Amino acid sequence: MSTDLQHLLLGAAAVVVLILLITKAKLHPFLALALSALGLGLAAGLGPGDTVGHFQDGFGDALKSTGPTIGLGTILGGILLGSGGADRIATVFIGARPVKWIPTAITAAALLIGMPHLFDVSFVMLVPLVYAVAKRTNTHLLYVGLPLAAGLYISHGLLPPHPSPTLAVSAYGANTGLTIMYGLIIGIPIAVVSGPLLTKFASRWFGPAPDLDKGPIPESSPEPENRKRPASFVLALITVLLPPVLMLIGTVGTSNTAEGSLPYAVFEACDSSVISLLAAVVFAFFALGLRSGFGLNQLQKMAGKGLGPVGGIVLILGAGGGLKAMLTATGIDKLISDYAVGWSIPPLLLAWLVAALLRICLGSATVATAAATGIVAPLIGAYPGLSPELLVLATASGAVMLSHVNDSGFWLFKEYYQLSVAQTFRTWTLMLSLQSLLSLGGVLLLSTFVGS
């Protein structure tokens, strides 16, 4: 057996071991990724010292760009949710509109609210609003709750600073501003289809209506220490839109100004996800926090509460970077690149397939993306005309495919909306599978107009 074939088989074995450690041994994904990466290095003959060194280098490389972005995005979302800004956006969008427009309004509001924060936290914080609107309009809980989840997951699945797309941006060397722009071009139509249109179509499958007087309702936001005024809708909207708008301005500006000039430096700063998010955090601190009467301690708790769930995600992203580095150190990434030229599968479709298979097996979009980027990254070298931004979206959209019982989001949706497992499959799983497939179609369509 040739050395190249041995290394390819070792790479495949590492992925299989990763899946088994998570699904059968029930190890935390960070430990599973670390053991798979270190085991691959040792099996390939790198030696203990080099193996650990490559893993640490990959861990650090993955987090040096993704860590600050995810951390700042989470703090921004924490202030937006804790100050009542997110609730204000949702309330204004819903207003006193007729019942038939509620799915459209709640999808649009959720798409905006979900941009700076993790899906799980945004979802839990907005559940009381879903119950309140369903009770006020005398509608099925899923008539409001399904489009809310659809809007939130479009942001979670396709747009930085969410973990999966942010990791893929770093792994593929993509431009964050362009990724957001392409993600919105693809995501907004998909939000319409998977939100209001799917809600109307799937309402026949909703089943028995949950009891609106029950249901798990999360802890309410703290009252301001010295109430001055409620959260402003305009300021909340500016808070959400400031990072993507700054990054898009930066992307366009750097493409149309001379490198080394003062305007180029300004646009380059705007194009930085860290600087754009930091500017939005500072703005939210004053516009949504201090302006509404929240004290420094309350704002600190909002930020801390948002950061709580991020620790495990950051470790997973770092370990995914370690696995990617091990594939490079063992030469497997170059072998994949060499073989990829002869494959008949388009690289964007291949990226989606790899991420989708890992997602179905592992249940976590973040873990699926972390593992998939190590396998898919060599495709950039094999296809010089390939857009790294579209490769990000293809991988991230594959990583939301077919959520089922091994996904925490499946159970979150089921329990908060008091559904049976069958009802959850007919709504949540259908919605995410539709989003994933339509996202792939959007990426392939956009690829006919976009090059690297």
Phi, psi and chi 1 to 4 in degrees:
 res  aa     phi    psi   chi1   chi2   chi3   chi4
   1 MET       -  132.6 -174.4 -177.8  -63.7      -
   2 SER   -70.7  159.5   67.6      -      -      -
   3 THR   -64.3  -39.4  -57.0      -      -      -
   4 ASP   -60.3  -45.8  -72.4   -7.2      -      -
   5 LEU   -65.4  -39.0 -178.3   57.3      -      -
   6 GLN   -59.5  -44.3  -74.9  179.4  -15.9      -
   7 HIS   -66.5  -38.8  -79.0 -171.3      -      -
   8 LEU   -63.5  -41.6  -77.8  174.3      -      -
   9 LEU   -66.0  -36.7  -69.8  175.4      -      -
  10 LEU   -64.5  -39.7  -75.3  174.1      -      -
  11 GLY   -63.0  -43.9      -      -      -      -
  12 ALA   -64.4  -39.1      -      -      -      -
  13 ALA   -64.9  -36.5      -      -      -      -
  14 ALA   -62.3  -39.9      -      -      -      -
  15 VAL   -67.5  -42.1  174.5      -      -      -
  16 VAL   -62.7  -43.9  172.3      -      -      -
  17 VAL   -61.2  -41.6  168.0      -      -      -
  18 LEU   -56.9  -47.0  170.1   65.7      -      -
  19 ILE   -63.4  -43.2  -66.6  171.0      -      -
  20 LEU   -67.2  -39.3  -67.9  175.4      -      -
  21 LEU   -63.3  -34.7  -72.8  175.8      -      -
  22 ILE   -82.3  -44.9  -66.2  175.5      -      -
  23 THR   -82.8  -36.7   57.7      -      -      -
  24 LYS   -99.3  -47.9  -60.9  -62.1 -177.0 -176.3
  25 ALA   -81.3  -12.6      -      -      -      -
  26 LYS    60.0   32.4  -53.8  -61.7 -178.7 -175.1
  27 LEU   -74.2  153.8  -79.5 -174.3      -      -
  28 HIS   -61.6  139.9 -172.4  -81.7      -      -
  29 PRO   -54.6  -33.7  -28.2   34.9      -      -
  30 PHE   -61.2  -47.4  164.2   68.1      -      -
  31 LEU   -64.7  -40.2  -70.8  174.7      -      -
  32 ALA   -63.8  -44.2      -      -      -      -
  33 LEU   -64.5  -42.1  -78.6  162.1      -      -
  34 ALA   -64.5  -45.9      -      -      -      -
  35 LEU   -64.4  -40.0  -72.1  172.1      -      -
  36 SER   -64.8  -44.2  -60.9      -      -      -
  37 ALA   -66.0  -47.6      -      -      -      -
  38 LEU   -66.1  -38.9  -65.8  171.8      -      -
  39 GLY   -63.4  -37.4      -      -      -      -
  40 LEU   -63.5  -44.6  172.8   60.0      -      -
  41 GLY   -63.1  -44.1      -      -      -      -
  42 LEU   -66.7  -42.0  -67.6  172.0      -      -
  43 ALA   -65.7  -29.4      -      -      -      -
  44 ALA   -83.7   -1.3      -      -      -      -
  45 GLY    85.7   23.1      -      -      -      -
  46 LEU   -74.0  -24.2  -67.7 -178.1      -      -
  47 GLY    91.7  150.9      -      -      -      -
  48 PRO   -58.8  -45.5  -22.4   31.9      -      -
  49 GLY   -62.7  -49.7      -      -      -      -
  50 ASP   -65.4  -37.9  -73.2  -18.3      -      -
  51 THR   -61.0  -50.0  -63.9      -      -      -
  52 VAL   -64.7  -40.0  172.9      -      -      -
  53 GLY   -61.0  -45.5      -      -      -      -
  54 HIS   -64.5  -39.3  -73.4  -56.7      -      -
  55 PHE   -63.7  -44.5  179.4   79.2      -      -
  56 GLN   -64.3  -41.3  -70.2  174.2  -28.9      -
  57 ASP   -62.2  -43.7  -70.1  -17.8      -      -
  58 GLY   -66.1  -38.4      -      -      -      -
  59 PHE   -59.4  -48.5 -167.5   99.7      -      -
  60 GLY   -66.5  -41.2      -      -      -      -
  61 ASP   -61.9  -38.5  -72.7  -18.1      -      -
  62 ALA   -67.7  -37.4      -      -      -      -
  63 LEU   -87.9  -19.4  -67.8 -172.8      -      -
  64 LYS   -66.1  -24.8   70.7 -178.1 -179.6 -177.8
  65 SER  -106.0  -37.3   55.7      -      -      -
  66 THR   -79.7  -35.3   58.8      -      -      -
  67 GLY   -57.8  -56.7      -      -      -      -
  68 PRO   -60.5  -37.9  -23.2   33.6      -      -
  69 THR   -64.3  -48.4  -60.4      -      -      -
  70 ILE   -67.0  -40.9  -67.2  169.7      -      -
  71 GLY   -61.6  -47.9      -      -      -      -
  72 LEU   -66.7  -39.5  -72.5  168.7      -      -
  73 GLY   -62.2  -37.7      -      -      -      -
  74 THR   -69.2  -41.3  -57.5      -      -      -
  75 ILE   -62.1  -43.3  -69.2  172.7      -      -
  76 LEU   -59.8  -46.0  178.5   62.1      -      -
  77 GLY   -64.4  -36.5      -      -      -      -
  78 GLY   -62.1  -43.1      -      -      -      -
  79 ILE   -67.2  -41.0  -63.5  174.4      -      -
  80 LEU   -61.8  -43.2 -179.7   73.0      -      -
  81 LEU   -75.7  -45.9  -69.3  166.3      -      -
  82 GLY   -67.8  -31.5      -      -      -      -
  83 SER   -80.9   -9.1   65.9      -      -      -
  84 GLY    90.9    3.0      -      -      -      -
  85 GLY   -64.7  -40.3      -      -      -      -
  86 ALA   -65.2  -42.9      -      -      -      -
  87 ASP   -62.2  -36.6 -172.6   67.9      -      -
  88 ARG   -64.5  -43.0  179.7   72.6  172.5  142.2
  89 ILE   -61.0  -47.7  -69.7  173.7      -      -
  90 ALA   -62.8  -42.5      -      -      -      -
  91 THR   -64.2  -42.7  -58.6      -      -      -
  92 VAL   -65.5  -40.2  168.7      -      -      -
  93 PHE   -65.4  -40.1  -92.2   75.2      -      -
  94 ILE   -76.7  -51.0  -64.3  168.3      -      -
  95 GLY    51.5 -139.3      -      -      -      -
  96 ALA  -109.0   32.3      -      -      -      -
  97 ARG   -68.8  155.1  -71.4  172.7  176.1   78.6
  98 PRO   -59.0  154.9  -21.9   31.6      -      -
  99 VAL   -55.7  -36.4  172.3      -      -      -
 100 LYS   -66.2  -19.8   66.9  178.2 -179.1  178.9
 101 TRP   -94.8   -4.0  -71.3  107.4      -      -
 102 ILE   -62.6  -45.8  -73.9  176.8      -      -
 103 PRO   -58.2  -39.0  -26.5   36.7      -      -
 104 THR   -65.7  -45.1  -58.4      -      -      -
 105 ALA   -65.4  -43.1      -      -      -      -
 106 ILE   -71.4  -31.6 -161.5   72.9      -      -
 107 THR   -64.6  -45.9  -59.0      -      -      -
 108 ALA   -62.6  -43.8      -      -      -      -
 109 ALA   -63.5  -43.5      -      -      -      -
 110 ALA   -66.2  -36.5      -      -      -      -
 111 LEU   -60.2  -41.3 -176.2   62.4      -      -
 112 LEU   -70.8  -48.9  -80.1  172.5      -      -
 113 ILE   -63.3  -34.9  -66.5  166.7      -      -
 114 GLY   -75.8  -11.7      -      -      -      -
 115 MET   -60.3  -43.1  -73.0  177.9   71.4      -
 116 PRO   -96.5    2.3   34.5  -31.5      -      -
 117 HIS  -136.2  160.3 -146.9  -27.8      -      -
 118 LEU   -63.8  146.2  -59.6  175.5      -      -
 119 PHE   -58.4  -49.6  169.4   82.0      -      -
 120 ASP   -56.6  -45.2  -69.4    7.4      -      -
 121 VAL   -69.3  -46.3  179.9      -      -      -
 122 SER   -59.9  -43.1  -60.2      -      -      -
 123 PHE   -61.3  -49.4  177.8   83.3      -      -
 124 VAL   -62.9  -40.5  170.2      -      -      -
 125 MET   -68.0  -28.3  -67.7  -65.7  -72.0      -
 126 LEU   -96.0   -4.2  -67.7  173.9      -      -
 127 VAL   -56.0  -42.8  160.4      -      -      -
 128 PRO   -58.3  -35.2  -23.7   33.2      -      -
 129 LEU   -65.1  -40.0  178.9   69.7      -      -
 130 VAL   -61.2  -46.8  172.8      -      -      -
 131 TYR   -62.2  -41.7  -86.7   80.7      -      -
 132 ALA   -65.0  -44.1      -      -      -      -
 133 VAL   -68.1  -41.9  172.6      -      -      -
 134 ALA   -62.4  -38.6      -      -      -      -
 135 LYS   -70.1  -41.4 -172.1  177.6  -68.2 -173.2
 136 ARG   -66.0  -37.2 -172.2 -177.3   75.4 -159.5
 137 THR   -97.1   -2.2   55.6      -      -      -
 138 ASN    57.1   47.6 -164.8   29.8      -      -
 139 THR  -118.1  165.9   55.4      -      -      -
 140 HIS   -62.7  141.7 -163.4  -68.9      -      -
 141 LEU   -57.1  -37.2 -168.8   62.6      -      -
 142 LEU   -71.1  -19.6  -74.3  173.4      -      -
 143 TYR   -63.9  -27.5 -169.8   74.5      -      -
 144 VAL  -102.2  -39.0 -174.2      -      -      -
 145 GLY   -74.0  -35.0      -      -      -      -
 146 LEU   -67.6  -47.4 -176.1   60.8      -      -
 147 PRO   -65.2  -29.0   17.1  -28.5      -      -
 148 LEU   -61.9  -48.3  173.6   85.6      -      -
 149 ALA   -63.5  -36.6      -      -      -      -
 150 ALA   -63.2  -46.4      -      -      -      -
 151 GLY   -64.9  -42.9      -      -      -      -
 152 LEU   -63.8  -39.6  -70.4  176.5      -      -
 153 TYR   -77.5  -24.3 -137.8   95.9      -      -
 154 ILE   -60.3  -46.6  -74.3  -69.8      -      -
 155 SER   -64.2  -44.9  -69.6      -      -      -
 156 HIS   -63.7  -38.6 -178.8   77.4      -      -
 157 GLY   -85.1  -28.7      -      -      -      -
 158 LEU  -115.9  -23.2  -67.0  179.2      -      -
 159 LEU  -114.1  128.0  -55.7  177.7      -      -
 160 PRO   -60.5  150.0  -20.6   32.4      -      -
 161 PRO   -93.0   24.8   34.4  -36.2      -      -
 162 HIS   -67.6  151.0  -71.0  -82.5      -      -
 163 PRO   -56.8  -49.0  -27.8   35.3      -      -
 164 SER   -63.0  -56.0  -68.3      -      -      -
 165 PRO   -64.2  -33.1   16.2  -26.6      -      -
 166 THR   -65.0  -42.9  -60.3      -      -      -
 167 LEU   -61.7  -43.6  173.1   64.4      -      -
 168 ALA   -66.0  -37.4      -      -      -      -
 169 VAL   -58.1  -45.3  164.9      -      -      -
 170 SER   -66.7  -43.7  174.5      -      -      -
 171 ALA   -66.6  -34.7      -      -      -      -
 172 TYR   -98.7   -2.9  -59.0  149.9      -      -
 173 GLY    66.6   35.1      -      -      -      -
 174 ALA   -84.0  164.5      -      -      -      -
 175 ASN   -88.9  126.0  180.0  -78.0      -      -
 176 THR   -65.4  -42.7  -56.7      -      -      -
 177 GLY   -60.7  -45.8      -      -      -      -
 178 LEU   -65.1  -37.4  -81.1  178.0      -      -
 179 THR   -61.9  -42.8  -57.5      -      -      -
 180 ILE   -63.7  -44.1  -69.0  174.0      -      -
 181 MET   -62.3  -48.7 -176.8  173.4   72.8      -
 182 TYR   -64.8  -37.5  -64.5  157.4      -      -
 183 GLY   -62.9  -38.8      -      -      -      -
 184 LEU   -70.8  -39.2  -72.7  171.9      -      -
 185 ILE   -59.4  -41.2  -69.5  172.0      -      -
 186 ILE   -80.2  -41.8  -66.4  169.7      -      -
 187 GLY   -73.3  -35.6      -      -      -      -
 188 ILE   -63.7  -49.1  -70.1  173.9      -      -
 189 PRO   -60.9  -36.8  -20.1   31.7      -      -
 190 ILE   -67.9  -35.0  -66.6  172.8      -      -
 191 ALA   -61.9  -37.7      -      -      -      -
 192 VAL   -64.5  -44.6  174.0      -      -      -
 193 VAL   -70.0  -47.0  174.6      -      -      -
 194 SER   -82.5  -10.6   63.1      -      -      -
 195 GLY   -96.7  -94.7      -      -      -      -
 196 PRO   -64.3  -40.5   16.7  -29.1      -      -
 197 LEU   -68.9  -45.1  -66.7 -177.8      -      -
 198 LEU   -65.1  -38.0  178.2   63.2      -      -
 199 THR   -59.3  -44.3  -61.4      -      -      -
 200 LYS   -64.4  -42.9 -177.7  178.2  179.7 -179.6
 201 PHE   -70.3  -41.1  176.9   78.8      -      -
 202 ALA   -87.6   -2.2      -      -      -      -
 203 SER   -59.8  -25.4   59.0      -      -      -
 204 ARG   -69.2  -17.9   70.1 -166.3   77.0  176.9
 205 TRP  -103.3    4.8  -57.0  -32.2      -      -
 206 PHE   -62.5  -35.3  -77.9  172.3      -      -
 207 GLY    80.9 -164.2      -      -      -      -
 208 PRO   -58.2  139.9  -19.2   29.8      -      -
 209 ALA   -74.9  134.0      -      -      -      -
 210 PRO   -65.8  159.9  -17.9   29.9      -      -
 211 ASP   -78.3  114.4 -173.5  -12.5      -      -
 212 LEU   -72.5  -13.6  -63.2 -180.0      -      -
 213 ASP   -87.8   -4.9  -66.9  -37.7      -      -
 214 LYS  -110.1 -146.1  -64.2 -178.7 -179.7  179.1
 215 GLY    83.8  144.4      -      -      -      -
 216 PRO   -76.1  117.7   25.1  -27.9      -      -
 217 ILE  -109.0  123.8  -57.5  -61.9      -      -
 218 PRO   -71.3  168.6   25.3  -33.2      -      -
 219 GLU   -60.8  135.6  176.1 -174.1  -14.7      -
 220 SER   -74.7  161.9   59.9      -      -      -
 221 SER   -68.5  150.1  -60.2      -      -      -
 222 PRO   -68.7  147.3   25.9  -34.1      -      -
 223 GLU   -76.5  145.7  -74.5  -64.1  -42.7      -
 224 PRO   -60.3  148.2  -21.0   31.4      -      -
 225 GLU   -68.0  -41.4  -67.4  174.9  -10.7      -
 226 ASN  -131.9   86.0  -59.0  -63.9      -      -
 227 ARG   -58.5  126.8  176.8  175.1  -71.7  -78.3
 228 LYS  -109.9  -50.9  -63.7  176.9 -178.4  177.5
 229 ARG  -162.7  155.0   60.9 -165.2   80.0  175.4
 230 PRO   -69.4  164.6   24.0  -33.1      -      -
 231 ALA   -59.5  135.5      -      -      -      -
 232 SER   -83.3  133.7  161.9      -      -      -
 233 PHE   -61.5  -44.3  168.2   70.9      -      -
 234 VAL   -63.4  -44.5  173.3      -      -      -
 235 LEU   -68.1  -36.8  -66.1  178.2      -      -
 236 ALA   -64.3  -40.0      -      -      -      -
 237 LEU   -66.4  -41.6 -160.6   59.0      -      -
 238 ILE   -62.0  -40.9  -68.7  173.1      -      -
 239 THR   -57.5  -44.5  -61.6      -      -      -
 240 VAL   -70.0  -41.4  173.1      -      -      -
 241 LEU   -85.9  -16.0  -64.8  178.1      -      -
 242 LEU   -58.6  -49.3 -169.2   57.4      -      -
 243 PRO   -61.6  -51.8  -22.0   33.7      -      -
 244 PRO   -64.1  -35.7   19.2  -30.6      -      -
 245 VAL   -65.7  -44.2  168.3      -      -      -
 246 LEU   -61.1  -43.2  -76.7  176.8      -      -
 247 MET   -67.4  -36.9  -77.6 -174.2  -85.3      -
 248 LEU   -67.9  -40.9  -70.7  173.9      -      -
 249 ILE   -61.0  -42.8  -70.4  172.3      -      -
 250 GLY   -62.8  -41.2      -      -      -      -
 251 THR   -62.9  -46.6  -61.4      -      -      -
 252 VAL   -66.9  -42.3  174.6      -      -      -
 253 GLY   -64.4  -44.1      -      -      -      -
 254 THR   -66.9  -23.1   51.6      -      -      -
 255 SER   -80.4  -14.1  -58.9      -      -      -
 256 ASN  -125.1   15.3  -66.5  -80.3      -      -
 257 THR  -130.0  159.3   51.9      -      -      -
 258 ALA   -77.4  131.6      -      -      -      -
 259 GLU   -63.6  134.9 -170.8  171.6  -10.8      -
 260 GLY    97.9  -13.3      -      -      -      -
 261 SER   -83.2  165.0   63.8      -      -      -
 262 LEU   -63.7  -45.7  178.7   60.3      -      -
 263 PRO   -58.6  -37.6  -25.2   34.8      -      -
 264 TYR   -62.9  -41.4 -177.2   89.8      -      -
 265 ALA   -63.0  -39.0      -      -      -      -
 266 VAL   -66.1  -47.2  173.3      -      -      -
 267 PHE   -65.2  -34.7  -74.1  126.9      -      -
 268 GLU   -65.0  -37.3 -171.3  176.9   34.4      -
 269 ALA   -64.7  -42.5      -      -      -      -
 270 CYS   -63.7  -32.7  -68.2      -      -      -
 271 ASP   -74.4  -10.7 -163.7   27.6      -      -
 272 SER   -79.8  125.5  166.1      -      -      -
 273 SER   -64.8  -33.3   59.1      -      -      -
 274 VAL   -67.2  -48.3  172.9      -      -      -
 275 ILE   -67.0  -40.9  -66.9  176.4      -      -
 276 SER   -64.2  -43.8  -63.2      -      -      -
 277 LEU   -69.3  -37.7  -76.9  164.2      -      -
 278 LEU   -63.4  -40.5 -175.9   58.5      -      -
 279 ALA   -61.7  -40.8      -      -      -      -
 280 ALA   -68.3  -37.3      -      -      -      -
 281 VAL   -63.8  -44.9  167.7      -      -      -
 282 VAL   -62.9  -42.2  172.8      -      -      -
 283 PHE   -61.7  -46.3  178.9   82.6      -      -
 284 ALA   -64.9  -35.8      -      -      -      -
 285 PHE   -56.6  -43.1 -175.6   86.4      -      -
 286 PHE   -87.5  -45.0  -71.2  100.2      -      -
 287 ALA   -74.3  -36.4      -      -      -      -
 288 LEU  -104.8  -25.7  -63.0 -179.9      -      -
 289 GLY   -91.0  -76.4      -      -      -      -
 290 LEU   -63.1  -37.2  -62.7 -178.1      -      -
 291 ARG   -60.9  -34.5  177.3 -176.6  178.5  -85.2
 292 SER   -87.5   -2.7  -61.5      -      -      -
 293 GLY    98.8    8.3      -      -      -      -
 294 PHE   -76.0  137.3  -70.9   97.7      -      -
 295 GLY   -81.7  170.0      -      -      -      -
 296 LEU   -61.7  -38.2  -64.0  178.7      -      -
 297 ASN   -63.9  -40.7  -72.8  -25.2      -      -
 298 GLN   -65.5  -42.1  -72.6  179.9  -53.9      -
 299 LEU   -65.2  -36.8  -70.8  169.0      -      -
 300 GLN   -64.3  -39.7 -172.4  177.8   14.9      -
 301 LYS   -66.4  -38.6  -72.5  178.7 -179.4  177.3
 302 MET   -58.9  -48.7  -71.0  178.1 -162.1      -
 303 ALA   -63.8  -42.5      -      -      -      -
 304 GLY   -65.2  -38.3      -      -      -      -
 305 LYS   -64.2  -37.5 -173.5  176.4 -179.0  179.3
 306 GLY   -69.2  -34.3      -      -      -      -
 307 LEU   -76.0  -18.6  -73.0  171.6      -      -
 308 GLY   -50.2  -53.4      -      -      -      -
 309 PRO   -73.1   -7.3  -12.2   26.8      -      -
 310 VAL   -81.2  -23.2  174.3      -      -      -
 311 GLY   -54.5  -50.0      -      -      -      -
 312 GLY   -64.6  -36.8      -      -      -      -
 313 ILE   -65.0  -42.5  -68.8  173.6      -      -
 314 VAL   -62.3  -41.2  168.8      -      -      -
 315 LEU   -63.0  -39.7  -72.1  174.5      -      -
 316 ILE   -63.9  -43.9  -69.6  169.3      -      -
 317 LEU   -62.8  -41.3  -63.5 -178.8      -      -
 318 GLY   -64.9  -43.3      -      -      -      -
 319 ALA   -66.2  -34.1      -      -      -      -
 320 GLY   -62.8  -38.5      -      -      -      -
 321 GLY   -64.5  -35.6      -      -      -      -
 322 GLY   -63.8  -40.5      -      -      -      -
 323 LEU   -65.0  -41.6  177.0   60.1      -      -
 324 LYS   -60.5  -43.2  179.5  176.4  178.2  -68.6
 325 ALA   -64.1  -34.8      -      -      -      -
 326 MET   -68.9  -36.5 -151.5   63.1   65.3      -
 327 LEU   -63.7  -35.0  -68.6  171.0      -      -
 328 THR   -71.7  -45.1  -59.3      -      -      -
 329 ALA   -62.9  -33.0      -      -      -      -
 330 THR   -87.2   -2.8   55.2      -      -      -
 331 GLY    82.1    4.4      -      -      -      -
 332 ILE   -68.2  -34.3  -65.4  173.2      -      -
 333 ASP   -64.5  -36.6   65.6  -19.3      -      -
 334 LYS   -68.7  -37.5 -173.2  177.4 -176.1  -56.1
 335 LEU   -63.1  -42.9  -66.4  174.2      -      -
 336 ILE   -60.7  -42.8  -66.5  173.2      -      -
 337 SER   -61.7  -43.9  176.0      -      -      -
 338 ASP   -64.9  -42.2  -67.5  -19.8      -      -
 339 TYR   -73.1  -29.0  -78.5  110.0      -      -
 340 ALA   -62.1  -30.7      -      -      -      -
 341 VAL   -60.3  -33.4  177.3      -      -      -
 342 GLY   -90.8   -3.7      -      -      -      -
 343 TRP   -74.9  144.5  -67.1  -16.4      -      -
 344 SER   -88.7   -5.8   58.2      -      -      -
 345 ILE   -84.6  125.9  -56.9  175.9      -      -
 346 PRO   -57.2  141.7  -21.5   31.8      -      -
 347 PRO   -60.4  -36.2   18.7  -30.8      -      -
 348 LEU   -66.0  -40.4  -65.1  173.5      -      -
 349 LEU   -67.1  -39.2  176.9   58.5      -      -
 350 LEU   -63.3  -42.2 -179.0   63.1      -      -
 351 ALA   -60.4  -42.9      -      -      -      -
 352 TRP   -64.0  -43.5 -177.5   89.5      -      -
 353 LEU   -63.8  -45.0  -78.1  171.0      -      -
 354 VAL   -61.0  -47.2  171.1      -      -      -
 355 ALA   -65.9  -38.7      -      -      -      -
 356 ALA   -66.2  -43.3      -      -      -      -
 357 LEU   -63.5  -41.9  -72.5  171.7      -      -
 358 LEU   -66.2  -38.5  -71.7  168.4      -      -
 359 ARG   -63.3  -45.4  154.9   70.3  166.1 -160.9
 360 ILE   -62.4  -38.3  -66.3  167.7      -      -
 361 CYS   -76.7  -39.3  -66.2      -      -      -
 362 LEU   -98.0  -27.1  -58.7  174.8      -      -
 363 GLY    88.1  -20.3      -      -      -      -
 364 SER  -107.6  126.5  167.3      -      -      -
 365 ALA   -65.0  -37.6      -      -      -      -
 366 THR   -66.4  -45.5  -54.8      -      -      -
 367 VAL   -66.7  -40.2 -179.9      -      -      -
 368 ALA   -61.1  -43.1      -      -      -      -
 369 THR   -67.0  -42.0  -56.2      -      -      -
 370 ALA   -59.9  -41.1      -      -      -      -
 371 ALA   -76.7  -37.8      -      -      -      -
 372 ALA   -68.8  -36.6      -      -      -      -
 373 THR   -62.5  -34.0   52.0      -      -      -
 374 GLY   -65.0  -32.0      -      -      -      -
 375 ILE   -82.1  -36.2  -60.7  169.9      -      -
 376 VAL   -88.4  -27.7  174.4      -      -      -
 377 ALA   -51.5  -38.8      -      -      -      -
 378 PRO   -61.5  -18.1  -23.2   34.0      -      -
 379 LEU   -63.5  -26.2  -62.9  180.0      -      -
 380 ILE   -62.8  -40.6  -63.7  175.6      -      -
 381 GLY   -71.6  -31.0      -      -      -      -
 382 ALA   -77.7  -22.3      -      -      -      -
 383 TYR  -128.0   89.1  -65.1   87.5      -      -
 384 PRO   -58.9  -27.9  -22.4   32.7      -      -
 385 GLY   -87.2    3.7      -      -      -      -
 386 LEU   -76.2  131.6 -178.4   61.7      -      -
 387 SER   -77.7  119.0  164.6      -      -      -
 388 PRO   -64.6  -29.1   19.3  -29.2      -      -
 389 GLU   -66.3  -41.5  -67.9   78.2   24.2      -
 390 LEU   -70.3  -31.3  -68.0 -176.5      -      -
 391 LEU   -65.7  -37.3 -165.6   63.1      -      -
 392 VAL   -57.8  -49.4  167.7      -      -      -
 393 LEU   -68.8  -34.3  -62.9  176.2      -      -
 394 ALA   -65.9  -43.8      -      -      -      -
 395 THR   -66.8  -46.8  -52.9      -      -      -
 396 ALA   -65.0  -37.2      -      -      -      -
 397 SER   -72.1  -33.8   61.2      -      -      -
 398 GLY   -64.3  -31.3      -      -      -      -
 399 ALA   -77.1    3.4      -      -      -      -
 400 VAL  -112.2    6.5  -56.1      -      -      -
 401 MET   -71.9  136.2 -178.9   63.9 -179.6      -
 402 LEU    51.6   58.8 -160.3   64.4      -      -
 403 SER   -66.0  130.6  167.1      -      -      -
 404 HIS  -141.6 -150.8   57.7   95.6      -      -
 405 VAL   -68.3  -11.0  -65.6      -      -      -
 406 ASN   -94.0    7.4   63.3   -5.0      -      -
 407 ASP  -108.0  129.0  177.4   19.8      -      -
 408 SER   -62.3  -31.8   61.9      -      -      -
 409 GLY   -63.2  -33.4      -      -      -      -
 410 PHE   -58.5  -47.5  178.7   95.1      -      -
 411 TRP   -74.6  -32.3  -61.7  105.1      -      -
 412 LEU   -61.1  -48.4 -171.4   76.0      -      -
 413 PHE   -62.5  -44.4 -171.8   87.3      -      -
 414 LYS   -62.1  -48.7  173.4 -171.0  178.7  -61.1
 415 GLU   -72.4  -42.3  -65.8  -57.4  -40.1      -
 416 TYR   -68.9  -28.6  -89.1   93.5      -      -
 417 TYR  -101.9    8.6  -69.1  157.4      -      -
 418 GLN    55.1   51.5  -54.1  174.5   60.4      -
 419 LEU  -106.4  161.4  -54.0  175.3      -      -
 420 SER   -82.7  167.7   66.9      -      -      -
 421 VAL   -61.4  -40.8  170.1      -      -      -
 422 ALA   -62.5  -43.4      -      -      -      -
 423 GLN   -62.0  -37.8  -77.0  177.1  -60.2      -
 424 THR   -67.0  -39.1  -48.5      -      -      -
 425 PHE   -62.8  -41.0  -87.6  112.8      -      -
 426 ARG   -73.0  -13.7  -66.9 -164.7  -60.6  -98.2
 427 THR  -119.8  -68.1   51.0      -      -      -
 428 TRP   -62.2  -53.1  167.0  -97.8      -      -
 429 THR   -64.0  -41.1  -57.0      -      -      -
 430 LEU   -62.6  -43.8  175.1   63.8      -      -
 431 MET   -62.1  -46.9 -179.8  -93.1  -68.1      -
 432 LEU   -71.0  -36.1  -77.1 -173.3      -      -
 433 SER   -63.9  -40.6  -60.8      -      -      -
 434 LEU   -63.6  -44.1 -178.7   64.3      -      -
 435 GLN   -59.7  -43.4  -76.9 -170.1   -2.3      -
 436 SER   -63.8  -46.9 -179.8      -      -      -
 437 LEU   -67.0  -42.2  -69.2  168.0      -      -
 438 LEU   -67.8  -34.9  -69.6  177.5      -      -
 439 SER   -63.5  -42.2  -64.1      -      -      -
 440 LEU   -60.3  -45.2  172.1   63.2      -      -
 441 GLY   -60.1  -41.8      -      -      -      -
 442 GLY   -64.4  -40.3      -      -      -      -
 443 VAL   -64.1  -45.9  167.0      -      -      -
 444 LEU   -64.2  -38.2  -65.2  177.0      -      -
 445 LEU   -66.6  -45.5  178.8   61.9      -      -
 446 LEU   -65.7  -28.4 -158.2   55.3      -      -
 447 SER   -65.7  -19.8   68.6      -      -      -
 448 THR   -74.2  -15.7   61.3      -      -      -
 449 PHE  -111.4  -18.3  -56.4   98.3      -      -
 450 VAL  -115.5  131.3  174.4      -      -      -
 451 GLY  -116.5 -176.2      -      -      -      -
 452 SER   -75.1      -   61.4      -      -      -
